[in-house]
Each structure stands twice: as C-alpha cells, then as structure tokens.
Amino acid sequence: MTEEAIAWEFECAQRLIGGLDRNAGTLVITKNGLVGRTFSHEKLVNGKVRVHCDNGSKLLCQPETLKVTGYIN
C-alpha cells in the first residue's frame, strides 16, 4: 500500500469515528511487535509515522509496516 493510500485510510477512519479530536488516533502494532498509538494531528516525518509506544518510547515507522488494531476518538 502506498503512503498516500495509507494516509487516505487513516483520514477515512477518522471521519467514521466522528472527527479529529486532539487525542484521536490509531492503535498499532509495529513490525517488531511493539504496541503503540499514533495521533491524527501529527504529520508524517520524511514519509514515516510517529508511533508512541506503550513503553514510553517514540518511533518513526514506515506506514506500510504498521498493523492497525483499533481507533481512538
């Protein structure tokens, strides 16, 4: 899936859950199995998504390597 297609999927999901609240985002699992979340208001950084992991760390991940497990609104 292209970066543009993934961005579109995130945008559509946000519309379905009722808008873009400041805390709105996506629950994800990285390719290494780390659980985290993204925030919808954060822009891509060099084509990568900022993931806030449950262990407190922050990662930049290629969107196509993330598995979406849920949405937060």
Sequence and secondary structure as in RCSB ss.txt:
>XXXX:A:sequence
MTEEAIAWEFECAQRLIGGLDRNAGTLVITKNGLVGRTFSHEKLVNGKVRVHCDNGSKLLCQPETLKVTGYIN
>XXXX:A:secstr
  HHHHHHHHHHHHHHTTS  TT EEEEE TT  EEEEETTS  BTTBEEEEETTS EEEE GGG EEEEEE 
